[in-house]
Amino acid sequence: MPETHAHRHEIETRPIGKVLPWTLLWAAAIIVFDQGTKFWAESTLELGVGVPVIGEAIQWRLVYNPGAAFGIGGDFTWVITIVAAIAVVGIATFVSRISSVPWALAAGALLGGAISHLGDRLFREPGFARGEIVDFIDYFGLFVGNVTDIALVGGAIAIVLLSLIGVSPRRPVRREPDPSPAAPSAETH
């Protein structure tokens, strides 16, 4: 009996092992791209000055955001840092259980975005756990964001859509029939 249980567990976790490395690679790519574009923005753009990209609709505009979305909570950056850390742990736990490729892409985007923002909060000026987010993509003059924001919003929208259309985060796993003598067979019915 214990042998069957161990075998069943192996069958259930095998697909996750195939998806997890790619999910983590996708998250790492988002982190690298986000941090690279922030480095570019800080070394190229002048603080607060807009540079048209698509007319006045989309501009490069370097700003530092101490708060959450739209600058909300700027006086409570340390609280936002704690929430970001909890989010990273929660998303990482969820990612470790996914075996569906579409879910892996969506959750990987969330994980990469959350880690990148947490890194900003922990290591950027003005100090540990009070760091400001580098934003540089100005959308219609309404708000300024960054690559991580795109990944977070895209990942969240994908998860909502996947949920609405009924795609499971866990791929159905074909189980082998139970060979134990106690299992009912077609012949006994």
Secondary structure in CASP SS format (residue, H / E / C, confidence):
PFRMAT SS
TARGET T0000
AUTHOR 0000-0000-0000
METHOD secondary structure of the structure
MODEL  1
M C 1.00
P H 1.00
E H 1.00
T H 1.00
H H 1.00
A H 1.00
H H 1.00
R H 1.00
H H 1.00
E H 1.00
I H 1.00
E H 1.00
T H 1.00
R H 1.00
P H 1.00
I H 1.00
G H 1.00
K H 1.00
V H 1.00
L H 1.00
P H 1.00
W H 1.00
T H 1.00
L H 1.00
L H 1.00
W H 1.00
A H 1.00
A H 1.00
A H 1.00
I H 1.00
I H 1.00
V H 1.00
F H 1.00
D H 1.00
Q H 1.00
G H 1.00
T H 1.00
K H 1.00
F H 1.00
W H 1.00
A H 1.00
E H 1.00
S H 1.00
T H 1.00
L C 1.00
E C 1.00
L E 1.00
G C 1.00
V C 1.00
G C 1.00
V E 1.00
P E 1.00
V E 1.00
I E 1.00
G C 1.00
E C 1.00
A C 1.00
I E 1.00
Q E 1.00
W E 1.00
R E 1.00
L E 1.00
V E 1.00
Y E 1.00
N E 1.00
P C 1.00
G C 1.00
A C 1.00
A H 1.00
F H 1.00
G H 1.00
I C 1.00
G C 1.00
G H 1.00
D H 1.00
F H 1.00
T H 1.00
W H 1.00
V H 1.00
I H 1.00
T H 1.00
I H 1.00
V H 1.00
A H 1.00
A H 1.00
I H 1.00
A H 1.00
V H 1.00
V H 1.00
G H 1.00
I H 1.00
A H 1.00
T H 1.00
F H 1.00
V H 1.00
S C 1.00
R C 1.00
I C 1.00
S C 1.00
S C 1.00
V H 1.00
P H 1.00
W H 1.00
A H 1.00
L H 1.00
A H 1.00
A H 1.00
G H 1.00
A H 1.00
L H 1.00
L H 1.00
G H 1.00
G H 1.00
A H 1.00
I H 1.00
S H 1.00
H H 1.00
L H 1.00
G H 1.00
D H 1.00
R H 1.00
L H 1.00
F H 1.00
R C 1.00
E C 1.00
P C 1.00
G C 1.00
F C 1.00
A C 1.00
R C 1.00
G C 1.00
E C 1.00
I E 1.00
V E 1.00
D E 1.00
F E 1.00
I E 1.00
D E 1.00
Y E 1.00
F C 1.00
G C 1.00
L C 1.00
F E 1.00
V E 1.00
G E 1.00
N C 1.00
V H 1.00
T H 1.00
D H 1.00
I H 1.00
A H 1.00
L H 1.00
V H 1.00
G H 1.00
G H 1.00
A H 1.00
I H 1.00
A H 1.00
I H 1.00
V H 1.00
L H 1.00
L H 1.00
S H 1.00
L H 1.00
I C 1.00
G C 1.00
V C 1.00
S C 1.00
P C 1.00
R C 1.00
R C 1.00
P C 1.00
V C 1.00
R C 1.00
R C 1.00
E C 1.00
P C 1.00
D C 1.00
P C 1.00
S C 1.00
P C 1.00
A C 1.00
A C 1.00
P C 1.00
S C 1.00
A H 1.00
E H 1.00
T H 1.00
H C 1.00
END
